[in-house]
Amino acid sequence: MKKLLNKTISDEQFDYLMCQQSEGKQLIIKNEEVVAEEFVPSPKQTLLNRLSQLKMWFSWYDNQVCQYQRSVRQGVDFDKDILELDNKASEYQSEISSINQQLKQL
């Protein structure tokens, strides 16, 4: 027997719930039992998650821009299409603005 969320459950149930959690489900207490349910993020959390993804992409993009500038200075080829990256950055910047507006309305 093990304790989970202050409930005593069998070892088998514990193992099952841990597997469910590792697959992205959330553990909650429902009808006095610990159960695994699909995690459905709130609209706000969905927007915040996307914002986080975009910010990570921009960190990567900024690094690519630095590498591109270095390759230009050194006269060597750059392994990416900088115009394509710049276009994607513009698209993502518009998405960030839209997300920020949506977050203000929540």
Rosetta silent file (secondary structure, phi, psi, omega in degrees, C-alpha in Angstrom):
SEQUENCE: MKKLLNKTISDEQFDYLMCQQSEGKQLIIKNEEVVAEEFVPSPKQTLLNRLSQLKMWFSWYDNQVCQYQRSVRQGVDFDKDILELDNKASEYQSEISSINQQLKQL
SCORE:     score description
SCORE:     0.000 S_00000001
   1 L     0.000  142.170 -179.931    0.000    0.000    0.000 S_00000001
   2 E  -132.962  161.738  176.739    1.170    3.488   -0.832 S_00000001
   3 E  -104.404  134.248  176.088    0.016    7.029   -0.164 S_00000001
   4 E  -146.151  124.675 -176.134   -0.806    9.341   -3.039 S_00000001
   5 L    52.457   41.001  179.315   -2.554   12.699   -2.625 S_00000001
   6 L    62.967   22.577  175.850   -3.171   11.716    0.998 S_00000001
   7 E  -120.327  140.973  176.839   -5.075    8.593   -0.087 S_00000001
   8 E   -88.578  126.736 -179.091   -3.948    5.045    0.538 S_00000001
   9 E  -134.263  163.809  179.728   -3.901    2.969   -2.629 S_00000001
  10 L   -71.408  160.289  177.267   -2.573   -0.426   -3.680 S_00000001
  11 H   -60.538  -38.960 -179.857    0.887   -0.801   -5.173 S_00000001
  12 H   -65.003  -43.370  178.673   -0.701   -1.852   -8.471 S_00000001
  13 H   -64.783  -39.579  177.808   -2.959    1.221   -8.539 S_00000001
  14 H   -60.041  -48.912  179.718    0.019    3.420   -7.689 S_00000001
  15 H   -60.334  -42.642  179.019    2.048    1.976  -10.575 S_00000001
  16 H   -60.935  -46.270 -178.711   -0.902    2.398  -12.940 S_00000001
  17 H   -65.891  -36.474  177.645   -1.405    6.018  -11.914 S_00000001
  18 H   -65.325  -38.903  176.360    2.297    6.803  -12.285 S_00000001
  19 H   -64.180  -43.009  179.138    2.205    5.406  -15.837 S_00000001
  20 H   -62.114  -41.568  179.951   -0.863    7.498  -16.604 S_00000001
  21 H   -65.437  -39.083  179.746    0.833   10.598  -15.247 S_00000001
  22 H   -67.086  -19.009  176.821    3.942    9.945  -17.356 S_00000001
  23 L   -90.929    7.816  174.175    1.644    9.899  -20.401 S_00000001
  24 L   100.164    2.832  178.757    0.490   13.438  -19.614 S_00000001
  25 E   -84.695  156.678  178.347   -2.585   12.798  -17.526 S_00000001
  26 E  -102.702  145.917  179.001   -3.171   14.637  -14.285 S_00000001
  27 E   -97.136  128.767  179.932   -3.880   12.925  -11.007 S_00000001
  28 E  -138.978  167.018  174.016   -6.854   14.214   -9.064 S_00000001
  29 E   -99.671  124.410 -179.788   -9.182   13.079   -6.324 S_00000001
  30 E  -136.666  126.638 -177.664  -12.641   12.286   -7.624 S_00000001
  31 L    52.329   43.737  177.094  -15.332   10.634   -5.516 S_00000001
  32 L    66.473   13.856  177.584  -12.759   10.091   -2.765 S_00000001
  33 E  -124.457  150.415  174.543  -10.468    8.117   -5.140 S_00000001
  34 E   -83.005  125.202  179.524   -7.263    9.049   -6.915 S_00000001
  35 E  -133.047  160.313  176.543   -7.859    8.953  -10.676 S_00000001
  36 E  -105.990  130.047  178.436   -5.976    9.978  -13.809 S_00000001
  37 E  -128.652  154.125  174.399   -7.704   12.342  -16.225 S_00000001
  38 E   -58.423  135.225  177.092   -6.693   13.969  -19.459 S_00000001
  39 L   -84.987  120.703  177.237   -5.110   17.302  -18.742 S_00000001
  40 L  -116.343  105.937 -178.415   -6.976   20.045  -20.548 S_00000001
  41 L   -67.226  151.552  176.391   -5.192   23.348  -20.123 S_00000001
  42 L   -67.606  160.857  176.141   -7.236   26.484  -19.657 S_00000001
  43 H   -55.334  -39.597  179.052   -7.377   28.922  -22.567 S_00000001
  44 H   -63.976  -43.761 -179.380   -5.005   31.191  -20.653 S_00000001
  45 H   -65.740  -36.502  176.891   -2.530   28.364  -20.047 S_00000001
  46 H   -61.125  -44.306  178.224   -2.679   27.386  -23.724 S_00000001
  47 H   -65.266  -41.443  179.217   -1.795   30.955  -24.699 S_00000001
  48 H   -65.390  -37.492  177.555    0.999   31.134  -22.112 S_00000001
  49 H   -63.800  -44.511  179.274    2.422   27.836  -23.354 S_00000001
  50 H   -64.751  -40.200  177.646    2.455   29.098  -26.940 S_00000001
  51 H   -59.868  -41.280  177.782    4.033   32.361  -25.826 S_00000001
  52 H   -63.392  -42.773  177.689    6.771   30.383  -24.100 S_00000001
  53 H   -60.972  -43.691 -179.468    7.388   28.338  -27.266 S_00000001
  54 H   -65.178  -39.755  178.819    7.651   31.492  -29.346 S_00000001
  55 H   -64.608  -37.881  176.664   10.086   33.096  -26.913 S_00000001
  56 H   -65.738  -39.778  178.263   12.277   29.993  -27.067 S_00000001
  57 H   -62.358  -41.909 -179.739   12.172   30.134  -30.865 S_00000001
  58 H   -65.173  -32.266  174.498   13.243   33.783  -30.779 S_00000001
  59 H   -63.085  -43.909  177.539   16.232   32.873  -28.587 S_00000001
  60 H   -64.229  -44.449 -179.794   17.229   30.320  -31.206 S_00000001
  61 H   -60.106  -45.721  179.274   16.547   32.824  -34.008 S_00000001
  62 H   -58.143  -38.788  176.435   18.700   35.517  -32.356 S_00000001
  63 H   -64.552  -40.565  178.828   21.531   32.994  -32.231 S_00000001
  64 H   -64.613  -39.233  178.307   21.038   32.232  -35.934 S_00000001
  65 H   -62.415  -42.392  177.190   21.147   35.939  -36.779 S_00000001
  66 H   -61.877  -42.929  178.820   24.459   36.253  -34.932 S_00000001
  67 H   -64.470  -39.165  178.105   25.827   33.252  -36.817 S_00000001
  68 H   -62.319  -47.029 -179.876   24.616   34.738  -40.107 S_00000001
  69 H   -61.652  -38.778  177.582   26.306   38.069  -39.372 S_00000001
  70 H   -64.407  -42.474 -179.209   29.510   36.251  -38.464 S_00000001
  71 H   -65.530  -36.256  177.001   29.407   34.238  -41.696 S_00000001
  72 H   -63.926  -46.857 -179.905   28.930   37.449  -43.717 S_00000001
  73 H   -61.782  -36.264 -177.457   31.926   39.093  -41.986 S_00000001
  74 H   -89.026   -6.921  178.428   34.054   36.005  -42.557 S_00000001
  75 L    70.967   32.649  178.529   32.883   35.529  -46.122 S_00000001
  76 L  -116.684  159.596 -179.461   31.626   31.972  -45.573 S_00000001
  77 L   -69.270  145.557  174.609   28.324   30.362  -46.456 S_00000001
  78 L  -101.266  136.445 -171.434   25.505   30.321  -43.924 S_00000001
  79 L   -83.748    5.066  179.180   23.677   26.994  -43.690 S_00000001
  80 L  -127.167  163.887  175.960   20.175   28.460  -43.326 S_00000001
  81 L   -90.490  101.977 -174.858   17.947   30.726  -45.426 S_00000001
  82 H   -64.710  -32.719  178.291   18.085   33.980  -43.456 S_00000001
  83 H   -66.456  -39.225  177.001   15.221   35.528  -45.425 S_00000001
  84 H   -63.607  -42.395  178.417   13.003   32.580  -44.556 S_00000001
  85 H   -64.859  -41.027  178.562   13.978   32.940  -40.889 S_00000001
  86 H   -63.544  -40.339  177.915   13.296   36.685  -40.984 S_00000001
  87 H   -63.997  -42.353  177.878    9.857   36.081  -42.502 S_00000001
  88 H   -63.303  -39.683  178.583    9.095   33.491  -39.825 S_00000001
  89 H   -61.888  -41.459  178.289   10.241   35.967  -37.157 S_00000001
  90 H   -63.504  -43.459  178.338    7.861   38.581  -38.510 S_00000001
  91 H   -61.974  -45.243 -178.663    5.013   36.071  -38.504 S_00000001
  92 H   -68.852  -32.951  177.910    5.819   34.964  -34.965 S_00000001
  93 H   -65.300  -38.376  176.327    6.103   38.562  -33.745 S_00000001
  94 H   -64.579  -39.488  178.413    2.575   39.193  -35.016 S_00000001
  95 H   -64.144  -40.384  178.099    1.423   36.052  -33.214 S_00000001
  96 H   -61.294  -43.772  178.147    3.025   37.263  -29.978 S_00000001
  97 H   -60.468  -42.621  178.747    1.187   40.577  -30.285 S_00000001
  98 H   -63.736  -43.308  179.123   -2.074   38.725  -30.857 S_00000001
  99 H   -62.628  -43.647  179.148   -1.490   36.467  -27.864 S_00000001
 100 H   -61.043  -38.832  176.501   -0.706   39.457  -25.650 S_00000001
 101 H   -64.561  -43.105  179.474   -3.962   41.097  -26.713 S_00000001
 102 H   -63.558  -40.178  179.853   -5.894   37.896  -25.986 S_00000001
 103 H   -64.465  -34.367  178.009   -4.280   37.580  -22.560 S_00000001
 104 H   -65.482  -28.747 -178.210   -5.355   41.122  -21.692 S_00000001
 105 H   -83.837  -12.766 -179.600   -8.941   40.143  -22.425 S_00000001
 106 L   -84.616    0.000    0.000   -8.906   37.096  -20.137 S_00000001
